[in-house]
Amino acid sequence: MTDWHQVEDPKIWISRFPRFLDIVSFGWSCHSENKIEFLDAFQYLHKKVDGKAKPRFLYFDGQRNVPSSARDAFKTIDGLQVISSALRDILVQFDMTGVQLFEVPILADLNGAPSGLPNHFALNVYGTKDALIPGLSENIEKPILRRETEPRPDAKWKPINDLDVPAVSASAGEGADIW
């Protein structure tokens, strides 16, 4: 995070974040009574999460350290996206309409022992734009599920490899930044 340079008025930027994050063995506790329903809304359905139901804390659930490659951004085993305060400070410089950040402490265990790590932020991305132009994009496809011969009509476009080059409509530059 030390090579940050201010960019004038960015609107569309390409990043491996948050799609390719290391998975770190953390458990977490939330205020929601149904953690699975909360996680679905938080991570997979792109819904805005009620602040009362936000994650309360993370705790080590296996390995007792955060690998250096995951220092600023990682996923928990069940998919909760987490960022450091340093990365948060960078992201808030952009138009983050459609994104919530919930500050969460990192504890050593479920009993509440301190870990010595600074607070991090759970990332809830609920804003989306329909901006992809598949015919002009490179290295993307609609995946075909096992035992099927064609992609489902509602299947989402996915990168084939790390060399994907998405093409987006000019209207994608309006409103919140896309990344």
C-alpha positions as CSV (number, residue, x, y, z in Angstrom):
1,M,0.0,0.0,0.0
2,T,3.0,2.3,0.0
3,D,2.9,3.0,-3.8
4,W,-0.3,4.9,-3.8
5,H,-0.6,7.8,-6.3
6,Q,-3.6,10.2,-6.4
7,V,-5.6,9.8,-9.6
8,E,-7.8,12.6,-10.9
9,D,-11.5,11.8,-11.0
10,P,-11.3,8.0,-11.6
11,K,-14.6,6.4,-12.7
12,I,-13.7,2.9,-14.1
13,W,-10.7,1.0,-12.8
14,I,-9.6,-2.6,-13.2
15,S,-8.4,-4.5,-10.2
16,R,-8.0,-8.1,-9.0
17,F,-9.6,-6.9,-5.8
18,P,-12.0,-8.1,-4.4
19,R,-12.3,-11.0,-6.8
20,F,-9.0,-12.7,-6.0
21,L,-8.4,-12.6,-2.3
22,D,-6.5,-15.0,-0.1
23,I,-8.6,-17.0,2.3
24,V,-7.6,-16.7,5.9
25,S,-8.9,-19.0,8.6
26,F,-11.0,-16.6,10.6
27,G,-14.4,-17.2,12.2
28,W,-16.7,-14.3,12.8
29,S,-19.7,-13.4,14.9
30,C,-22.6,-11.2,13.8
31,H,-25.7,-9.7,15.4
32,S,-27.9,-11.5,12.9
33,E,-29.7,-14.6,14.2
34,N,-29.3,-16.4,10.9
35,K,-25.6,-16.2,9.9
36,I,-26.2,-18.0,6.6
37,E,-29.0,-15.6,5.5
38,F,-26.9,-12.7,6.6
39,L,-23.9,-13.9,4.6
40,D,-26.0,-14.5,1.5
41,A,-27.2,-10.9,1.6
42,F,-23.8,-9.6,2.5
43,Q,-21.7,-11.5,0.0
44,Y,-23.7,-13.1,-2.8
45,L,-27.0,-11.2,-3.3
46,H,-25.5,-7.8,-3.4
47,K,-28.0,-6.4,-0.9
48,K,-27.4,-3.6,1.5
49,V,-27.0,-5.0,5.0
50,D,-28.7,-3.4,8.0
51,G,-26.0,-1.9,10.2
52,K,-27.6,-3.5,13.3
53,A,-26.8,-6.9,11.8
54,K,-23.1,-6.2,10.9
55,P,-20.3,-8.5,11.9
56,R,-19.4,-7.9,15.6
57,F,-15.8,-9.3,15.4
58,L,-13.5,-11.7,13.7
59,Y,-11.5,-14.3,15.6
60,F,-8.7,-16.7,14.7
61,D,-10.2,-20.1,13.9
62,G,-7.1,-22.0,12.9
63,Q,-3.8,-20.4,11.8
64,R,-2.8,-17.7,14.3
65,N,-1.3,-15.2,11.8
66,V,-2.3,-13.3,8.8
67,P,0.0,-14.1,5.8
68,S,1.7,-11.0,4.5
69,S,0.0,-11.4,1.1
70,A,-3.4,-11.0,2.9
71,R,-2.4,-8.1,5.2
72,D,-4.6,-5.5,3.5
73,A,-7.4,-7.7,2.0
74,F,-8.6,-11.2,2.5
75,K,-11.7,-13.4,2.7
76,T,-12.8,-15.5,5.6
77,I,-13.4,-19.2,4.9
78,D,-17.1,-18.6,4.3
79,G,-16.5,-15.6,2.0
80,L,-16.8,-12.5,4.1
81,Q,-14.5,-9.9,2.5
82,V,-12.2,-8.0,4.9
83,I,-9.9,-5.0,4.4
84,S,-7.4,-3.2,6.5
85,S,-7.7,0.4,7.6
86,A,-4.9,1.4,5.2
87,L,-6.9,0.0,2.2
88,R,-10.1,1.6,3.5
89,D,-8.3,4.9,3.6
90,I,-7.5,4.5,-0.1
91,L,-10.9,3.3,-1.2
92,V,-12.9,6.1,0.5
93,Q,-11.1,8.5,-1.9
94,F,-13.3,7.1,-4.7
95,D,-17.0,7.3,-5.2
96,M,-18.0,4.3,-3.2
97,T,-21.8,4.6,-3.6
98,G,-23.2,1.1,-3.1
99,V,-20.5,0.0,-0.7
100,Q,-20.7,-0.3,3.1
101,L,-17.7,-0.7,5.4
102,F,-18.2,-2.1,8.9
103,E,-15.3,-1.8,11.3
104,V,-14.6,-5.1,13.1
105,P,-12.0,-5.9,15.8
106,I,-9.9,-9.0,15.3
107,L,-9.8,-11.2,18.4
108,A,-7.4,-14.1,19.3
109,D,-10.3,-16.5,19.9
110,L,-14.1,-16.7,20.4
111,N,-13.7,-15.9,24.1
112,G,-12.6,-12.4,23.3
113,A,-8.8,-12.5,24.0
114,P,-7.1,-9.6,22.2
115,S,-5.1,-10.5,19.1
116,G,-2.9,-7.4,19.0
117,L,-4.1,-6.8,15.4
118,P,-5.7,-3.5,14.5
119,N,-9.4,-3.3,13.6
120,H,-10.3,-4.2,10.0
121,F,-13.4,-3.5,7.9
122,A,-15.9,-5.9,6.5
123,L,-16.8,-5.0,3.0
124,N,-20.4,-5.1,1.8
125,V,-20.7,-4.3,-2.0
126,Y,-24.4,-3.9,-2.8
127,G,-24.3,-1.5,-5.7
128,T,-24.0,-3.0,-9.2
129,K,-24.1,-1.7,-12.7
130,D,-25.1,-3.6,-15.8
131,A,-22.3,-2.3,-18.0
132,L,-20.4,-5.3,-19.5
133,I,-20.3,-5.6,-23.3
134,P,-19.5,-9.3,-23.7
135,G,-19.0,-9.1,-27.5
136,L,-16.1,-6.6,-27.1
137,S,-14.6,-8.2,-24.0
138,E,-11.8,-10.7,-24.0
139,N,-11.3,-14.0,-22.1
140,I,-14.7,-14.1,-20.5
141,E,-17.5,-16.7,-20.8
142,K,-20.7,-17.9,-19.3
143,P,-19.8,-21.0,-17.4
144,I,-21.6,-24.3,-18.2
145,L,-22.7,-26.3,-15.2
146,R,-21.9,-30.0,-14.9
147,R,-24.2,-32.2,-16.8
148,E,-25.4,-29.3,-19.0
149,T,-24.4,-28.5,-22.6
150,E,-25.0,-24.8,-22.6
151,P,-24.8,-22.0,-20.1
152,R,-28.0,-21.0,-18.4
153,P,-29.6,-17.8,-19.6
154,D,-29.1,-16.1,-16.3
155,A,-25.5,-17.2,-15.8
156,K,-23.1,-14.4,-15.1
157,W,-20.1,-13.7,-17.3
158,K,-16.8,-15.0,-15.7
159,P,-13.2,-14.5,-16.6
160,I,-11.6,-17.5,-18.2
161,N,-8.2,-16.7,-16.8
162,D,-6.3,-13.8,-15.2
163,L,-6.0,-12.1,-18.6
164,D,-9.6,-11.0,-19.0
165,V,-10.2,-7.6,-20.5
166,P,-13.8,-6.5,-19.9
167,A,-15.3,-3.9,-22.2
168,V,-17.9,-1.7,-20.5
169,S,-20.5,0.8,-21.8
170,A,-19.7,4.5,-21.7
171,S,-22.7,5.0,-19.3
172,A,-20.7,3.0,-16.7
173,G,-18.7,6.1,-16.1
174,E,-21.8,7.9,-14.7
175,G,-22.4,7.8,-11.0
176,A,-20.3,5.7,-8.7
177,D,-16.9,4.3,-9.7
178,I,-16.9,0.7,-11.0
179,W,-14.1,-1.7,-10.1
